[in-house]
Amino acid sequence: MSEADCLFCHLKGYRWKEREATLRGKLFRYGPAVGAGWADIKLSHDESGNSRVDEVAVDYTKKEVADFENLNTQIVRRPPDENCWSCHAVADGKRRGRQWNSGSDVHNAKGLRCISCHPSDNNHNFAKGNTIQQTVRSDLNNTMASCEDCHYKGKGKNAPRYKHPFSPRHLKIISCQTCHIPFLTSSADLVYDFSTSGQPLVYETFKFLSNDPLDPKRTITGIAPNTWYPALTKWKGRIFPAKSLVVVYWGDLDSTTNVVKPIPLWKIQELKKPLPKDDNGDGVPEVNSPDEIKAFLKALKEKDKFETPVAAHPVLMKGGFLYQLDKNGEVEKIKHEQAEAVDLSLSHNVMSGPDVIGARGCRECHSKRSPFFLRKVLVDPWDEKGKPVYVENWERLGIDEEKLGRLLMDQ
């Protein structure tokens, strides 16, 4: 492993890809020199097609990126956005469809940069917010300015003050992000399937969602084809937008604690597996029918190459349910928290203007075709017949049908 060096953030034009290839070649000591452009490198490719550096010849006279003798004049105090995104772009794009440009985020369009909202202290602790699934540096939660701090409390000197015509009650139960991140236009990972072959299969948002929030099978002309609409979730008493990640995997259930431990993929790969069918006709088989699930669960009781059972109590985790064999050897499914989709917070790609939810008036949400309450959210990529299973946002938010009728102005 190798941490970021100083120039990684504070030098314009830093060669992140070459540095990454150097680390991939296990030439860790040369990573900073290669990143700064002070080296000649010999490249090859690994089994996955990724570039890898095999040889490095350090040359401090090279000046294409950094001038070793005048480096003090080239170091920038405020790291440029592209240096931040050298690490964050790929992961955030895959998980959330996040983009950072003038066309995707109003803050970027107004000249704000990453460190405008995420400044650092002298110890390089970057300010951060608080997200649903956050597990890194929780001690720094809520150290950055919130939407309300800048647009209501006046902390952002140039930030416009919000003026909304609707009841202030909305702002107490609905986060700013919910309305100001109405949709995203870059595809993101939606389903991780580890159940079929032991090799991870990834399905993006365009596979199960469309640019029509009410009908995932329908495409609306005139709207970017990769457009998708976030799920809505209740978190800390308010409604937030989220990208739900659906994960299908085999596990080993501890009956005492009710905790499921995922089975290592190498065990699934080496397993003498049943052959599942392609029920949805997309060219890729899926484990979804009771017979297929039953056959796999039985196979998972066999021994691995070390002569130990693959799983003591094998289960399939899918679509909010745990699938197991009952006392009669038949498949039963039980609701289980670990089988639920994982909600990932959305906090970038903020919009203003007519695309903001509610900009067209109350009936944009409070109508019988409300894209807010009736938006489809994927919960299971395949039912028993291979068809995707969706719920609507009102169900996720815990709203009953009587209240939904009032919210949709059905009375």
C-alpha positions as a Markdown table, in Angstrom:
| # | Residue | x | y | z |
|---|---|---|---|---|
| 1 | Met | 0.0 | 0.0 | 0.0 |
| 2 | Ser | 1.1 | 3.6 | -0.5 |
| 3 | Glu | -0.5 | 6.8 | 0.8 |
| 4 | Ala | -0.8 | 10.0 | -1.2 |
| 5 | Asp | 2.3 | 12.1 | -1.2 |
| 6 | Cys | 2.1 | 15.9 | -0.9 |
| 7 | Leu | 2.3 | 16.6 | -4.7 |
| 8 | Phe | -0.6 | 14.2 | -5.3 |
| 9 | Cys | -2.9 | 17.0 | -4.1 |
| 10 | His | -0.9 | 20.1 | -4.5 |
| 11 | Leu | 0.6 | 19.8 | -8.0 |
| 12 | Lys | -1.3 | 20.5 | -11.1 |
| 13 | Gly | -1.0 | 17.9 | -13.8 |
| 14 | Tyr | 0.1 | 15.1 | -11.4 |
| 15 | Arg | 0.3 | 11.8 | -13.3 |
| 16 | Trp | -2.1 | 9.7 | -11.2 |
| 17 | Lys | -2.5 | 6.9 | -13.8 |
| 18 | Glu | 1.2 | 6.4 | -14.2 |
| 19 | Arg | 1.6 | 6.4 | -10.4 |
| 20 | Glu | -1.2 | 3.8 | -10.1 |
| 21 | Ala | 0.5 | 1.6 | -12.7 |
| 22 | Thr | 3.7 | 1.9 | -10.8 |
| 23 | Leu | 2.0 | 0.7 | -7.6 |
| 24 | Arg | 0.3 | -2.1 | -9.6 |
| 25 | Gly | 3.8 | -3.2 | -10.6 |
| 26 | Lys | 4.7 | -3.3 | -6.9 |
| 27 | Leu | 7.4 | -0.6 | -7.4 |
| 28 | Phe | 6.0 | 1.4 | -4.4 |
| 29 | Arg | 9.1 | 3.5 | -3.7 |
| 30 | Tyr | 8.9 | 5.1 | -7.1 |
| 31 | Gly | 5.3 | 6.1 | -7.0 |
| 32 | Pro | 5.8 | 9.7 | -6.0 |
| 33 | Ala | 8.6 | 10.3 | -8.5 |
| 34 | Val | 6.6 | 8.8 | -11.4 |
| 35 | Gly | 3.6 | 10.9 | -10.4 |
| 36 | Ala | 5.6 | 14.0 | -10.5 |
| 37 | Gly | 7.0 | 13.1 | -13.9 |
| 38 | Trp | 10.5 | 12.5 | -12.8 |
| 39 | Ala | 11.0 | 9.1 | -14.4 |
| 40 | Asp | 11.1 | 7.1 | -17.5 |
| 41 | Ile | 8.9 | 4.0 | -17.2 |
| 42 | Lys | 8.4 | 0.7 | -19.1 |
| 43 | Leu | 4.7 | -0.3 | -19.3 |
| 44 | Ser | 3.0 | -3.7 | -19.8 |
| 45 | His | -0.5 | -5.0 | -19.0 |
| 46 | Asp | -1.7 | -7.5 | -16.4 |
| 47 | Glu | -4.3 | -10.3 | -16.8 |
| 48 | Ser | -7.2 | -7.8 | -16.5 |
| 49 | Gly | -5.8 | -5.5 | -19.1 |
| 50 | Asn | -4.7 | -2.8 | -16.6 |
| 51 | Ser | -1.4 | -1.0 | -17.3 |
| 52 | Arg | 1.5 | -2.0 | -15.1 |
| 53 | Val | 5.0 | -0.5 | -14.7 |
| 54 | Asp | 7.8 | -3.0 | -15.0 |
| 55 | Glu | 10.8 | -0.7 | -14.9 |
| 56 | Val | 11.5 | 2.8 | -13.6 |
| 57 | Ala | 14.5 | 5.0 | -14.3 |
| 58 | Val | 14.3 | 8.2 | -12.1 |
| 59 | Asp | 15.3 | 11.4 | -13.9 |
| 60 | Tyr | 15.0 | 14.6 | -11.8 |
| 61 | Thr | 15.9 | 16.8 | -14.9 |
| 62 | Lys | 12.5 | 16.1 | -16.5 |
| 63 | Lys | 10.2 | 19.2 | -16.3 |
| 64 | Glu | 7.1 | 18.2 | -18.3 |
| 65 | Val | 5.1 | 18.0 | -15.0 |
| 66 | Ala | 7.2 | 19.4 | -12.2 |
| 67 | Asp | 10.5 | 21.3 | -12.2 |
| 68 | Phe | 12.6 | 19.8 | -9.4 |
| 69 | Glu | 14.7 | 22.9 | -9.0 |
| 70 | Asn | 11.7 | 25.3 | -8.9 |
| 71 | Leu | 9.1 | 23.2 | -7.3 |
| 72 | Asn | 8.3 | 25.8 | -4.7 |
| 73 | Thr | 6.7 | 28.0 | -7.4 |
| 74 | Gln | 4.6 | 25.2 | -8.8 |
| 75 | Ile | 2.9 | 23.9 | -5.6 |
| 76 | Val | -0.6 | 25.2 | -5.2 |
| 77 | Arg | -2.1 | 25.8 | -1.8 |
| 78 | Arg | -5.7 | 25.0 | -2.9 |
| 79 | Pro | -5.8 | 21.5 | -4.5 |
| 80 | Pro | -7.5 | 21.6 | -7.9 |
| 81 | Asp | -10.7 | 19.5 | -8.3 |
| 82 | Glu | -9.1 | 17.1 | -10.7 |
| 83 | Asn | -6.6 | 16.0 | -8.0 |
| 84 | Cys | -9.5 | 15.2 | -5.7 |
| 85 | Trp | -11.3 | 13.3 | -8.4 |
| 86 | Ser | -8.3 | 11.2 | -9.3 |
| 87 | Cys | -9.4 | 9.1 | -6.3 |
| 88 | His | -13.1 | 9.8 | -5.9 |
| 89 | Ala | -14.3 | 9.8 | -9.5 |
| 90 | Val | -14.4 | 6.1 | -10.3 |
| 91 | Ala | -15.8 | 4.9 | -6.9 |
| 92 | Asp | -18.3 | 7.6 | -6.6 |
| 93 | Gly | -19.4 | 7.3 | -10.2 |
| 94 | Lys | -20.0 | 3.6 | -9.9 |
| 95 | Arg | -21.8 | 3.7 | -6.6 |
| 96 | Arg | -23.9 | 6.9 | -7.0 |
| 97 | Gly | -23.6 | 8.0 | -10.7 |
| 98 | Arg | -21.9 | 11.1 | -9.3 |
| 99 | Gln | -20.5 | 13.7 | -11.7 |
| 100 | Trp | -18.8 | 17.0 | -10.9 |
| 101 | Asn | -19.0 | 19.5 | -13.7 |
| 102 | Ser | -20.8 | 22.7 | -14.6 |
| 103 | Gly | -23.6 | 20.8 | -16.3 |
| 104 | Ser | -24.3 | 18.4 | -13.5 |
| 105 | Asp | -24.0 | 20.5 | -10.4 |
| 106 | Val | -25.1 | 24.1 | -9.8 |
| 107 | His | -22.3 | 24.7 | -7.2 |
| 108 | Asn | -19.7 | 23.8 | -9.8 |
| 109 | Ala | -21.3 | 26.0 | -12.3 |
| 110 | Lys | -21.1 | 28.9 | -9.8 |
| 111 | Gly | -17.4 | 28.4 | -9.4 |
| 112 | Leu | -17.3 | 26.4 | -6.1 |
| 113 | Arg | -14.7 | 23.7 | -5.9 |
| 114 | Cys | -14.3 | 20.6 | -3.8 |
| 115 | Ile | -12.5 | 22.3 | -1.0 |
| 116 | Ser | -15.1 | 25.1 | -0.9 |
| 117 | Cys | -17.3 | 22.7 | 0.9 |
| 118 | His | -14.7 | 20.2 | 2.1 |
| 119 | Pro | -11.9 | 22.4 | 3.6 |
| 120 | Ser | -9.0 | 20.9 | 5.5 |
| 121 | Asp | -7.5 | 21.8 | 8.8 |
| 122 | Asn | -3.8 | 21.8 | 9.4 |
| 123 | Asn | -3.8 | 18.1 | 10.0 |
| 124 | His | -5.4 | 17.4 | 6.6 |
| 125 | Asn | -8.7 | 16.4 | 8.2 |
| 126 | Phe | -11.2 | 17.2 | 5.5 |
| 127 | Ala | -14.6 | 18.5 | 6.5 |
| 128 | Lys | -17.4 | 16.0 | 5.7 |
| 129 | Gly | -21.1 | 15.6 | 6.1 |
| 130 | Asn | -23.0 | 12.6 | 7.3 |
| 131 | Thr | -24.3 | 9.8 | 5.1 |
| 132 | Ile | -26.5 | 6.8 | 5.6 |
| 133 | Gln | -23.8 | 4.2 | 5.1 |
| 134 | Gln | -20.8 | 6.2 | 6.2 |
| 135 | Thr | -18.1 | 4.1 | 7.9 |
| 136 | Val | -15.0 | 6.3 | 7.5 |
| 137 | Arg | -13.9 | 9.0 | 9.9 |
| 138 | Ser | -17.3 | 9.3 | 11.7 |
| 139 | Asp | -15.5 | 11.7 | 14.1 |
| 140 | Leu | -15.6 | 14.3 | 11.3 |
| 141 | Asn | -19.4 | 13.9 | 10.7 |
| 142 | Asn | -21.1 | 17.3 | 10.1 |
| 143 | Thr | -18.0 | 19.3 | 10.1 |
| 144 | Met | -18.8 | 20.9 | 6.7 |
| 145 | Ala | -21.5 | 23.5 | 6.1 |
| 146 | Ser | -24.9 | 22.1 | 5.4 |
| 147 | Cys | -27.4 | 23.4 | 2.8 |
| 148 | Glu | -29.2 | 25.3 | 5.6 |
| 149 | Asp | -26.0 | 26.8 | 6.9 |
| 150 | Cys | -25.2 | 28.5 | 3.5 |
| 151 | His | -28.7 | 29.2 | 2.2 |
| 152 | Tyr | -30.6 | 30.0 | 5.3 |
| 153 | Lys | -28.2 | 30.9 | 8.2 |
| 154 | Gly | -26.0 | 33.1 | 6.0 |
| 155 | Lys | -22.8 | 31.2 | 6.4 |
| 156 | Gly | -22.2 | 31.2 | 2.6 |
| 157 | Lys | -21.7 | 34.9 | 1.8 |
| 158 | Asn | -22.6 | 34.6 | -1.9 |
| 159 | Ala | -25.2 | 31.8 | -1.5 |
| 160 | Pro | -28.7 | 32.9 | -2.5 |
| 161 | Arg | -31.3 | 32.8 | 0.3 |
| 162 | Tyr | -34.0 | 30.3 | -0.4 |
| 163 | Lys | -37.6 | 31.4 | -1.0 |
| 164 | His | -40.2 | 28.6 | -1.2 |
| 165 | Pro | -43.9 | 29.3 | -1.7 |
| 166 | Phe | -45.0 | 26.1 | 0.1 |
| 167 | Ser | -45.5 | 25.4 | 3.8 |
| 168 | Pro | -42.3 | 25.5 | 5.9 |
| 169 | Arg | -43.4 | 22.1 | 7.2 |
| 170 | His | -41.9 | 20.5 | 4.1 |
| 171 | Leu | -38.4 | 21.6 | 5.1 |
| 172 | Lys | -38.8 | 20.0 | 8.5 |
| 173 | Ile | -39.5 | 16.5 | 7.0 |
| 174 | Ile | -37.9 | 16.7 | 3.6 |
| 175 | Ser | -34.2 | 17.3 | 3.1 |
| 176 | Cys | -33.0 | 19.9 | 0.6 |
| 177 | Gln | -31.2 | 17.2 | -1.4 |
| 178 | Thr | -34.5 | 15.4 | -2.0 |
| 179 | Cys | -35.9 | 18.1 | -4.2 |
| 180 | His | -32.6 | 19.5 | -5.5 |
| 181 | Ile | -31.3 | 16.1 | -6.7 |
| 182 | Pro | -34.4 | 15.1 | -8.6 |
| 183 | Phe | -32.5 | 12.7 | -11.0 |
| 184 | Leu | -29.1 | 11.7 | -12.2 |
| 185 | Thr | -27.9 | 11.4 | -15.8 |
| 186 | Ser | -24.9 | 9.0 | -15.4 |
| 187 | Ser | -25.5 | 5.3 | -15.0 |
| 188 | Ala | -24.5 | 3.7 | -11.7 |
| 189 | Asp | -24.2 | 0.2 | -10.3 |
| 190 | Leu | -27.6 | -1.1 | -9.2 |
| 191 | Val | -27.3 | -4.9 | -8.7 |
| 192 | Tyr | -24.4 | -7.0 | -7.5 |
| 193 | Asp | -25.1 | -10.7 | -8.2 |
| 194 | Phe | -22.7 | -13.2 | -6.5 |
| 195 | Ser | -25.1 | -16.1 | -6.6 |
| 196 | Thr | -24.9 | -17.5 | -10.1 |
| 197 | Ser | -21.3 | -18.5 | -10.8 |
| 198 | Gly | -19.2 | -17.2 | -7.9 |
| 199 | Gln | -18.0 | -14.4 | -10.2 |
| 200 | Pro | -19.5 | -11.0 | -9.5 |
| 201 | Leu | -22.1 | -9.9 | -12.1 |
| 202 | Val | -22.8 | -6.1 | -12.1 |
| 203 | Tyr | -26.0 | -4.6 | -13.5 |
| 204 | Glu | -26.2 | -0.9 | -13.9 |
| 205 | Thr | -29.2 | 1.4 | -13.4 |
| 206 | Phe | -30.2 | 1.3 | -17.1 |
| 207 | Lys | -30.8 | -2.4 | -16.9 |
| 208 | Phe | -33.7 | -2.1 | -14.5 |
| 209 | Leu | -34.6 | 1.6 | -14.4 |
| 210 | Ser | -35.5 | 4.1 | -17.2 |
| 211 | Asn | -36.0 | 7.8 | -17.6 |
| 212 | Asp | -39.6 | 7.3 | -16.7 |
| 213 | Pro | -39.9 | 7.2 | -12.9 |
| 214 | Leu | -43.3 | 5.6 | -13.0 |
| 215 | Asp | -42.6 | 2.9 | -15.6 |
| 216 | Pro | -39.1 | 1.3 | -15.8 |
| 217 | Lys | -40.1 | -0.5 | -19.0 |
| 218 | Arg | -40.9 | 2.8 | -20.8 |
| 219 | Thr | -38.4 | 5.3 | -22.3 |
| 220 | Ile | -39.4 | 9.0 | -22.7 |
| 221 | Thr | -38.0 | 10.7 | -25.8 |
| 222 | Gly | -36.2 | 14.0 | -25.3 |
| 223 | Ile | -34.7 | 12.9 | -21.9 |
| 224 | Ala | -31.2 | 11.5 | -21.6 |
| 225 | Pro | -31.4 | 7.7 | -21.8 |
| 226 | Asn | -29.2 | 7.0 | -18.8 |
| 227 | Thr | -31.4 | 9.2 | -16.6 |
| 228 | Trp | -32.6 | 7.5 | -13.4 |
| 229 | Tyr | -34.5 | 8.7 | -10.3 |
| 230 | Pro | -33.3 | 8.2 | -6.7 |
| 231 | Ala | -35.1 | 6.1 | -4.1 |
| 232 | Leu | -36.4 | 8.0 | -1.1 |
| 233 | Thr | -35.7 | 6.9 | 2.4 |
| 234 | Lys | -36.4 | 8.1 | 5.9 |
| 235 | Trp | -33.2 | 8.8 | 7.8 |
| 236 | Lys | -32.9 | 10.8 | 11.1 |
| 237 | Gly | -36.5 | 11.9 | 10.9 |
| 238 | Arg | -36.3 | 13.4 | 7.4 |
| 239 | Ile | -36.7 | 12.2 | 3.8 |
| 240 | Phe | -33.5 | 11.9 | 1.8 |
| 241 | Pro | -32.6 | 10.7 | -1.7 |
| 242 | Ala | -30.6 | 7.5 | -2.0 |
| 243 | Lys | -29.2 | 5.1 | -4.6 |
| 244 | Ser | -30.3 | 1.6 | -3.5 |
| 245 | Leu | -27.8 | -1.1 | -4.2 |
| 246 | Val | -29.3 | -4.6 | -4.5 |
| 247 | Val | -27.0 | -7.4 | -3.6 |
| 248 | Val | -27.7 | -11.1 | -4.2 |
| 249 | Tyr | -25.4 | -13.6 | -2.4 |
| 250 | Trp | -25.0 | -17.0 | -0.7 |
| 251 | Gly | -24.4 | -17.0 | 3.0 |
| 252 | Asp | -23.9 | -19.1 | 6.1 |
| 253 | Leu | -26.5 | -18.4 | 8.8 |
| 254 | Asp | -25.6 | -18.5 | 12.5 |
| 255 | Ser | -29.0 | -19.6 | 14.0 |
| 256 | Thr | -28.0 | -18.3 | 17.4 |
| 257 | Thr | -27.4 | -14.7 | 16.4 |
| 258 | Asn | -29.4 | -14.7 | 13.2 |
| 259 | Val | -26.3 | -13.2 | 11.5 |
| 260 | Val | -25.5 | -14.3 | 7.9 |
| 261 | Lys | -21.8 | -14.5 | 6.9 |
| 262 | Pro | -21.2 | -14.3 | 3.1 |
| 263 | Ile | -19.6 | -17.4 | 1.7 |
| 264 | Pro | -16.2 | -16.7 | 0.1 |
| 265 | Leu | -16.5 | -16.6 | -3.7 |
| 266 | Trp | -13.7 | -19.1 | -4.3 |
| 267 | Lys | -15.9 | -21.7 | -2.6 |
| 268 | Ile | -18.8 | -20.9 | -4.9 |
| 269 | Gln | -16.5 | -21.0 | -7.9 |
| 270 | Glu | -15.2 | -24.4 | -7.1 |
| 271 | Leu | -18.6 | -25.8 | -6.2 |
| 272 | Lys | -20.2 | -28.4 | -8.4 |
| 273 | Lys | -23.0 | -26.1 | -9.2 |
| 274 | Pro | -26.4 | -26.8 | -10.8 |
| 275 | Leu | -27.1 | -25.1 | -14.1 |
| 276 | Pro | -29.6 | -22.2 | -13.7 |
| 277 | Lys | -31.8 | -21.2 | -16.6 |
| 278 | Asp | -32.1 | -17.8 | -18.3 |
| 279 | Asp | -35.7 | -17.0 | -17.4 |
| 280 | Asn | -35.7 | -13.3 | -18.4 |
| 281 | Gly | -34.0 | -13.9 | -21.8 |
| 282 | Asp | -31.1 | -11.5 | -21.4 |
| 283 | Gly | -28.5 | -14.1 | -22.2 |
| 284 | Val | -27.3 | -14.5 | -18.6 |
| 285 | Pro | -28.7 | -17.2 | -16.3 |
| 286 | Glu | -30.0 | -16.3 | -12.9 |
| 287 | Val | -30.8 | -18.2 | -9.7 |
| 288 | Asn | -34.4 | -17.4 | -9.0 |
| 289 | Ser | -36.8 | -20.4 | -9.2 |
| 290 | Pro | -37.5 | -22.5 | -6.1 |
| 291 | Asp | -36.0 | -25.6 | -7.8 |
| 292 | Glu | -32.8 | -23.7 | -8.6 |
| 293 | Ile | -32.5 | -22.3 | -5.1 |
| 294 | Lys | -33.2 | -25.7 | -3.6 |
| 295 | Ala | -30.5 | -27.4 | -5.8 |
| 296 | Phe | -27.9 | -24.7 | -4.9 |
| 297 | Leu | -28.7 | -24.9 | -1.2 |
| 298 | Lys | -28.2 | -28.6 | -1.2 |
| 299 | Ala | -24.9 | -28.3 | -3.1 |
| 300 | Leu | -23.6 | -25.8 | -0.5 |
| 301 | Lys | -23.8 | -28.5 | 2.1 |
| 302 | Glu | -21.1 | -30.4 | 0.3 |
| 303 | Lys | -17.4 | -30.2 | 1.3 |
| 304 | Asp | -14.9 | -27.9 | -0.2 |
| 305 | Lys | -11.3 | -28.8 | -1.2 |
| 306 | Phe | -10.2 | -28.8 | 2.4 |
| 307 | Glu | -12.9 | -31.4 | 3.3 |
| 308 | Thr | -15.0 | -29.0 | 5.3 |
| 309 | Pro | -18.6 | -28.1 | 4.6 |
| 310 | Val | -19.0 | -25.0 | 2.4 |
| 311 | Ala | -21.7 | -23.8 | 4.8 |
| 312 | Ala | -23.2 | -25.2 | 8.0 |
| 313 | His | -26.5 | -23.5 | 7.3 |
| 314 | Pro | -26.5 | -22.3 | 3.7 |
| 315 | Val | -28.9 | -19.5 | 2.7 |
| 316 | Leu | -29.6 | -17.2 | -0.2 |
| 317 | Met | -30.0 | -13.5 | 0.5 |
| 318 | Lys | -32.1 | -11.8 | -2.1 |
| 319 | Gly | -34.8 | -9.1 | -2.4 |
| 320 | Gly | -35.2 | -8.6 | 1.3 |
| 321 | Phe | -35.6 | -12.3 | 2.1 |
| 322 | Leu | -33.5 | -15.1 | 3.4 |
| 323 | Tyr | -34.1 | -18.4 | 1.5 |
| 324 | Gln | -33.3 | -21.7 | 3.3 |
| 325 | Leu | -34.3 | -25.3 | 3.4 |
| 326 | Asp | -37.0 | -26.2 | 5.9 |
| 327 | Lys | -37.2 | -29.4 | 7.9 |
| 328 | Asn | -38.8 | -31.1 | 5.0 |
| 329 | Gly | -36.1 | -30.0 | 2.6 |
| 330 | Glu | -38.3 | -27.4 | 0.8 |
| 331 | Val | -37.4 | -23.8 | 0.2 |
| 332 | Glu | -38.8 | -21.2 | 2.6 |
| 333 | Lys | -38.2 | -17.5 | 2.6 |
| 334 | Ile | -38.1 | -15.2 | 5.6 |
| 335 | Lys | -37.7 | -11.5 | 5.9 |
| 336 | His | -34.1 | -10.6 | 6.9 |
| 337 | Glu | -32.5 | -7.2 | 7.4 |
| 338 | Gln | -29.2 | -8.3 | 5.7 |
| 339 | Ala | -31.1 | -9.1 | 2.5 |
| 340 | Glu | -32.4 | -5.6 | 2.2 |
| 341 | Ala | -31.0 | -3.2 | -0.4 |
| 342 | Val | -28.2 | -0.9 | 0.8 |
| 343 | Asp | -29.1 | 2.8 | 0.6 |
| 344 | Leu | -26.3 | 5.1 | -0.4 |
| 345 | Ser | -26.7 | 8.8 | 0.2 |
| 346 | Leu | -26.8 | 11.3 | -2.6 |
| 347 | Ser | -25.4 | 14.7 | -1.9 |
| 348 | His | -23.9 | 16.0 | -5.2 |
| 349 | Asn | -25.3 | 16.8 | -8.6 |
| 350 | Val | -27.4 | 19.5 | -7.0 |
| 351 | Met | -29.8 | 21.3 | -9.4 |
| 352 | Ser | -31.7 | 24.6 | -9.5 |
| 353 | Gly | -34.4 | 26.0 | -11.7 |
| 354 | Pro | -37.3 | 24.2 | -13.3 |
| 355 | Asp | -35.9 | 20.6 | -12.8 |
| 356 | Val | -36.1 | 20.9 | -9.0 |
| 357 | Ile | -39.0 | 18.9 | -7.6 |
| 358 | Gly | -41.9 | 21.2 | -6.8 |
| 359 | Ala | -40.8 | 24.0 | -9.1 |
| 360 | Arg | -43.9 | 23.4 | -11.2 |
| 361 | Gly | -46.3 | 23.7 | -8.3 |
| 362 | Cys | -47.9 | 21.5 | -5.7 |
| 363 | Arg | -49.5 | 19.0 | -8.1 |
| 364 | Glu | -46.1 | 17.9 | -9.3 |
| 365 | Cys | -46.0 | 15.8 | -6.2 |
| 366 | His | -49.6 | 15.8 | -5.0 |
| 367 | Ser | -51.4 | 14.1 | -7.9 |
| 368 | Lys | -52.5 | 10.7 | -9.0 |
| 369 | Arg | -49.3 | 10.3 | -11.2 |
| 370 | Ser | -46.9 | 11.7 | -8.6 |
| 371 | Pro | -43.3 | 10.9 | -9.5 |
| 372 | Phe | -42.4 | 11.6 | -5.9 |
| 373 | Phe | -44.6 | 9.1 | -4.1 |
| 374 | Leu | -45.2 | 6.6 | -6.9 |
| 375 | Arg | -41.7 | 6.3 | -8.2 |
| 376 | Lys | -40.6 | 2.7 | -8.8 |
| 377 | Val | -37.6 | 1.4 | -6.8 |
| 378 | Leu | -36.0 | -2.0 | -7.6 |
| 379 | Val | -35.9 | -4.4 | -4.6 |
| 380 | Asp | -35.3 | -7.7 | -6.4 |
| 381 | Pro | -33.8 | -8.2 | -9.9 |
| 382 | Trp | -35.7 | -11.5 | -10.4 |
| 383 | Asp | -38.8 | -13.1 | -9.0 |
| 384 | Glu | -39.6 | -16.8 | -9.5 |
| 385 | Lys | -40.3 | -16.1 | -13.2 |
| 386 | Gly | -37.3 | -13.9 | -13.8 |
| 387 | Lys | -39.1 | -10.6 | -13.7 |
| 388 | Pro | -37.9 | -7.6 | -11.6 |
| 389 | Val | -39.7 | -6.7 | -8.4 |
| 390 | Tyr | -40.3 | -3.0 | -7.6 |
| 391 | Val | -41.9 | -1.1 | -4.7 |
| 392 | Glu | -43.0 | 2.6 | -4.8 |
| 393 | Asn | -41.5 | 5.3 | -2.6 |
| 394 | Trp | -44.6 | 5.7 | -0.4 |
| 395 | Glu | -44.1 | 2.1 | 0.7 |
| 396 | Arg | -40.4 | 2.7 | 1.5 |
| 397 | Leu | -41.4 | 5.8 | 3.5 |
| 398 | Gly | -43.9 | 3.9 | 5.7 |
| 399 | Ile | -47.0 | 5.7 | 4.4 |
| 400 | Asp | -50.2 | 3.7 | 4.5 |
| 401 | Glu | -52.8 | 3.7 | 1.7 |
| 402 | Glu | -55.2 | 6.0 | 3.5 |
| 403 | Lys | -52.6 | 8.7 | 4.0 |
| 404 | Leu | -51.3 | 8.2 | 0.4 |
| 405 | Gly | -54.8 | 8.9 | -0.9 |
| 406 | Arg | -54.8 | 12.3 | 1.0 |
| 407 | Leu | -51.3 | 13.1 | -0.2 |
| 408 | Leu | -52.3 | 12.4 | -3.9 |
| 409 | Met | -55.4 | 14.5 | -3.4 |
| 410 | Asp | -57.6 | 11.6 | -4.2 |
| 411 | Gln | -60.4 | 12.7 | -1.9 |
